[in-house]
Amino acid sequence: MNKEIREKIIEVCNEKIAKKGDNVGLSFYAFFKNKNDNPKLLLEVATWWIETHKLDHFEKAVKIKKMITENK
């Protein structure tokens, strides 16, 4: 994934954790607008989430943030 989407994922995770605590879960859809204007990037993130890492639909934001920051 490119730097821009990685930064967006970290930003969203930080926002969710700040609002709802360390136990908050999210799906990869949280990183995109309701109207998907970049289907290629959505598919890339979905592939990373589902095929590469075999994650559940909802995962803890702290887990996703850690995965993104450790695998630059």
TAMO-V909202 format. One record per helix or strand of 2 or more residues. SS is the DSSP state (hx for helix, st for strand). FROM is the first residue (numbers start at 1). LEN is the number of residues. If there is no record, write none. Layout:
SS;FROM;LEN
SS;FROM;LEN
This chain:
hx;3;18
st;25;2
hx;28;4
hx;39;14
st;59;2
hx;61;10
